[in-house]
Amino acid sequence: MKLLWPHSKVYTQMLRWLTLFFLISFTGVFGQQHQGDWDTYYTQVNKKPVSIIVDLSLGKLAPVRERPYVIIIRTELRYPDTNGLPSSVEVPLLDEMEEQLVENLARNNGAWYTGRFTQRGIREFYFYALDTLQYRNALNKAMTAYKEYKWLAQAKDDKTWTNYLTVLYPSPLDMEKIQNRRLIDYLKKQGDGLTATRKVEHFFQFKTKSYRDEFVRKSGIEAFTITEMPDKPGDGEFPYSLRIEKDDVPDYTYIDRVLIPLWQLAGKYHGRYDGWETVMVK
């Protein structure tokens, strides 16, 4: 997928997250034959931090009829930090444990690993399997090398993939943060120092002209320059488009400082935030 267009010594990066997918193939030891789109995000439950790693690609497939059983393994962390998350000394061991669980359940039950969450000193791994025959034997074999860890497991019907969709899969807000962070990661990976001010354009669609007008009049939007606001509607559910721009630095603070407030404000006025565009500065 082409994401860069040459323009003199500066490359223009089209940063509309709806068109960007980071697909990573997990076959090998993970034994999963579908394309995985893995990511990590943090949220809070009862004001406590929660770390979640999830295969986002399964959100488009769920529920998968051929894998109607969820297998959940819970283990206690041995060396949690003050937030109840793994300390650096424990991470390598937990990663090895995860690989063993994935390999054994894939081989024994045709299970797909869908993700994990960690909070308050507890980690849970989630799998969706073809069947649950002798799944405990597979788990016992995987956990043989980790006798110091206390663990529990359960397997149950979950034809609707409720555990995946409600425990692991990000909310619309968390998904917006993930996609924006990915794009800033990409800029950084390509050599952008994320310190230079440059023009950043933002794209919106609204259900009605009046909602778009209200959005434009909202406090804070006056700091942006309107570059496109056609009177003639387009097609679809959100026919009224808007483009605004402002000079800024698209670093990691930009997500909560600018992007999420714009996304939330657009939703408040029955609009849709379609993403942003800027130039790469090396």
NUVEXLUM-984675 format. One line per 10 residues: number of its first residue (from 0); for each residue x, y, z of C-alpha. Coordinates in pm, 1 decimal. Example, Ala and Ser with C-alpha at 12.3 -4.5 7.8 and 13.67 -1.06 7.14 Angstrom:
% residues 2
0	1230.0,-450.0,780.0; 1367.0,-106.0,714.0
END
This chain:
% residues 282
0	0.0,0.0,0.0; 146.9,335.2,-100.8; 134.7,586.6,181.7; 394.5,836.9,63.9; 393.5,1068.6,-232.6; 722.9,1248.7,-318.9; 708.1,1624.7,-315.6; 1051.3,1782.9,-356.3; 1246.6,1684.9,-41.1; 935.0,1649.7,167.9
10	707.1,1350.9,156.2; 336.0,1402.4,198.1; 181.3,1153.9,436.4; -188.6,1086.4,388.6; -290.9,1023.3,744.8; -649.2,907.7,722.1; -663.3,619.2,959.9; -965.1,459.7,794.3; -745.6,351.3,505.3; -453.0,215.0,705.7
20	-415.0,-143.5,821.5; -109.2,-290.0,988.0; -150.1,-659.7,912.1; 92.3,-898.8,1073.1; 83.9,-1269.1,991.9; 104.1,-1494.2,1296.6; 162.5,-1849.3,1175.8; 465.6,-2038.9,1306.7; 460.2,-2089.5,1679.9; 129.9,-1910.3,1720.8
30	-32.5,-2155.9,1482.1; -290.5,-1909.2,1355.2; -361.0,-1922.1,985.3; -555.4,-1598.0,954.8; -401.3,-1254.4,920.3; -356.7,-1090.5,1258.8; -372.5,-720.2,1334.9; -233.0,-702.1,1686.7; -213.2,-396.9,1905.5; -186.6,-289.1,2266.6
40	-392.0,-26.8,2443.2; -457.1,88.5,2798.0; -785.4,171.2,2961.9; -929.1,186.6,3314.5; -1176.5,-24.5,3507.3; -1289.2,111.4,3844.3; -1009.7,369.8,3817.3; -748.8,94.0,3788.8; -522.4,65.0,3481.5; -584.8,-221.8,3242.7
50	-343.1,-334.6,2971.1; -502.1,-511.6,2673.0; -341.8,-684.0,2376.7; -589.6,-789.3,2108.7; -608.4,-918.9,1753.6; -813.6,-638.5,1599.8; -862.3,-821.4,1271.1; -1107.6,-1059.6,1437.1; -1345.5,-770.8,1503.8; -1444.1,-790.7,1138.0
60	-1499.6,-1166.2,1156.7; -1658.1,-1216.5,1497.3; -1843.0,-1425.3,1574.5; -1662.1,-1706.4,1392.4; -1910.5,-1990.8,1371.4; -1644.2,-2261.6,1346.9; -1493.6,-2159.2,1681.2; -1784.6,-2131.5,1925.8; -1594.0,-2212.9,2246.7; -1397.7,-1965.2,2453.4
70	-1110.7,-2090.7,2668.3; -994.5,-1848.2,2937.9; -677.0,-1896.2,3141.4; -617.3,-1675.9,3445.1; -284.9,-1651.7,3624.0; -155.2,-1437.8,3908.4; 148.7,-1221.1,3845.0; 439.7,-1291.5,4074.0; 606.7,-951.0,4048.6; 343.5,-688.8,3968.1
80	436.6,-322.8,3976.5; 250.5,-61.9,4179.3; -18.5,-41.0,3906.7; -83.0,-414.3,3913.9; 86.7,-465.7,3577.2; 391.1,-689.2,3508.1; 729.2,-554.0,3609.5; 1011.5,-566.9,3356.0; 1171.1,-869.2,3523.4; 855.7,-1077.1,3474.6
90	767.1,-983.8,3115.9; 1002.3,-1232.8,2939.7; 869.2,-1524.7,3143.3; 507.5,-1427.6,3077.9; 581.8,-1401.2,2705.9; 724.4,-1753.5,2707.3; 416.7,-1878.0,2893.2; 192.7,-1713.0,2635.8; 373.3,-1883.3,2348.3; 336.9,-2222.6,2513.6
100	-34.8,-2169.3,2570.4; -87.3,-2057.6,2211.2; 109.6,-2348.7,2066.5; -56.3,-2617.8,2277.3; -414.5,-2498.7,2241.7; -373.2,-2446.6,1867.9; -241.1,-2800.3,1826.3; -490.6,-2967.5,2060.4; -810.1,-2767.8,2001.8; -753.0,-2565.6,1686.2
110	-776.3,-2258.5,1908.6; -719.0,-1903.8,1791.5; -550.1,-1673.7,2038.1; -754.9,-1353.0,2046.5; -580.1,-1151.4,2316.6; -522.0,-1092.3,2685.1; -587.3,-836.0,2953.2; -391.9,-755.6,3266.5; -508.0,-567.6,3574.9; -460.0,-571.1,3953.4
120	-194.7,-842.0,3940.2; -403.6,-1077.4,3723.9; -354.4,-1175.7,3359.3; -618.8,-1353.9,3150.6; -560.2,-1516.4,2809.7; -853.1,-1565.2,2569.4; -880.5,-1833.2,2300.3; -1161.8,-1941.4,2066.8; -1154.8,-2310.6,1984.0; -1301.7,-2572.5,1752.4
130	-1373.8,-2789.0,2056.1; -1281.2,-2825.7,2422.9; -1174.8,-3190.3,2422.4; -887.5,-3246.1,2663.8; -811.1,-2875.4,2669.5; -693.1,-2907.9,3030.2; -433.0,-3161.3,2923.6; -304.2,-2907.8,2672.6; -292.9,-2640.4,2943.6; -119.7,-2866.8,3194.2
140	146.8,-2943.1,2936.0; 191.8,-2573.6,2854.8; 218.2,-2474.8,3222.0; 458.6,-2752.3,3324.3; 754.4,-2513.7,3313.5; 574.5,-2251.4,3521.2; 492.8,-2436.6,3840.9; 545.8,-2121.4,4047.6; 241.6,-1963.1,3885.5; -107.3,-2017.0,4022.5
150	-362.3,-2048.0,3745.3; -723.2,-2132.9,3673.0; -901.1,-2210.7,3346.3; -1250.9,-2246.6,3211.2; -1404.9,-2337.5,2877.3; -1759.5,-2253.5,2777.5; -1989.5,-2189.0,2485.5; -1957.3,-1838.9,2345.8; -2113.1,-1854.2,2000.3; -2156.0,-1475.3,1995.5
160	-1792.5,-1414.0,2091.7; -1914.7,-1192.5,2373.9; -1591.9,-1224.3,2573.1; -1382.9,-1105.5,2280.0; -1614.4,-819.5,2189.7; -1676.1,-690.1,2542.4; -1350.1,-769.8,2725.7; -1078.6,-733.3,2460.5; -1205.3,-532.6,2166.2; -1154.2,-155.3,2204.9
170	-1437.4,93.1,2239.2; -1479.3,346.3,1955.1; -1280.3,598.5,2160.5; -997.8,352.7,2229.7; -995.0,249.8,1864.0; -961.2,613.1,1758.2; -664.3,651.9,1991.1; -504.0,333.6,1857.5; -532.9,438.1,1494.2; -399.6,788.3,1557.6
180	-109.8,653.9,1762.0; -25.6,411.9,1481.0; 0.1,695.3,1234.1; 225.8,898.1,1459.1; 433.4,581.9,1513.2; 465.3,560.0,1136.3; 584.0,917.7,1103.8; 845.9,855.3,1370.6; 957.7,529.7,1210.9; 1010.8,710.9,881.2
190	1245.3,958.4,1049.4; 1013.1,1242.6,1143.4; 1138.3,1396.3,1467.6; 784.2,1498.0,1567.8; 915.1,1836.0,1681.1; 862.4,2059.3,1376.9; 551.1,2268.5,1331.5; 369.7,2200.9,1006.3; 25.0,2237.9,852.5; -221.2,1971.1,962.0
200	-554.1,1932.6,781.5; -864.3,1770.7,930.7; -1159.5,1618.2,744.1; -1520.5,1590.3,860.1; -1861.3,1481.2,731.6; -2195.9,1588.0,881.6; -2553.2,1468.4,849.2; -2695.5,1815.8,791.5; -2573.6,2159.6,695.6; -2708.0,2306.4,1020.7
210	-2507.0,2060.1,1232.4; -2195.2,2149.9,1036.4; -2261.0,2519.7,1089.8; -2303.7,2464.8,1464.1; -1977.3,2273.2,1476.4; -1790.6,2555.3,1300.1; -1924.1,2809.2,1548.9; -1816.8,2602.3,1847.3; -1549.4,2748.1,2075.3; -1203.2,2635.9,1975.3
220	-1278.5,2581.0,1607.2; -1213.2,2950.1,1538.8; -843.6,2872.7,1585.5; -855.4,2666.7,1264.4; -879.0,2794.6,908.1; -1168.4,2661.0,701.6; -1032.4,2546.5,364.8; -1332.6,2358.4,227.2; -1700.8,2388.7,319.5; -1917.2,2325.0,10.3
230	-2285.6,2417.2,16.1; -2375.0,2139.6,-224.6; -2419.8,1810.3,-38.2; -2251.8,1491.8,-142.5; -2390.2,1139.9,-115.7; -2450.5,910.5,176.1; -2557.1,948.5,537.5; -2304.7,1228.8,601.1; -2328.2,1446.5,287.4; -2192.2,1778.1,421.8
240	-1813.7,1790.6,422.2; -1572.2,2020.6,598.6; -1196.9,2066.5,585.2; -1004.3,2276.3,834.5; -634.2,2328.7,899.4; -396.5,2465.7,1157.1; -20.4,2472.1,1210.9; 81.7,2233.2,1487.4; 323.9,1960.4,1594.2; 172.3,1610.7,1547.6
250	351.7,1440.2,1834.5; 205.4,1186.8,2077.7; 45.6,1458.0,2292.1; -143.7,1566.2,1979.3; -380.4,1271.1,2016.8; -540.9,1381.8,2343.6; -464.6,1748.4,2292.1; -630.8,1793.0,1950.9; -746.4,1477.5,1773.5; -971.4,1321.0,2036.3
260	-1144.5,1652.5,2120.4; -1216.4,1703.6,1748.8; -1345.9,1348.0,1716.1; -1572.1,1389.0,2018.6; -1697.7,1729.7,1909.8; -1784.1,1604.8,1561.9; -1987.3,1322.3,1714.3; -2172.8,1566.4,1936.5; -2293.4,1750.9,1625.8; -2393.1,1434.5,1438.4
270	-2075.0,1439.0,1237.9; -1795.2,1202.9,1154.9; -1425.2,1280.1,1187.2; -1261.2,1125.5,881.5; -898.1,1178.0,980.4; -608.3,1410.2,926.2; -332.0,1482.8,679.1; 7.0,1646.8,708.3; 358.7,1649.6,565.9; 650.8,1448.7,695.0
280	942.0,1658.1,818.6; 1281.0,1489.4,848.3
END
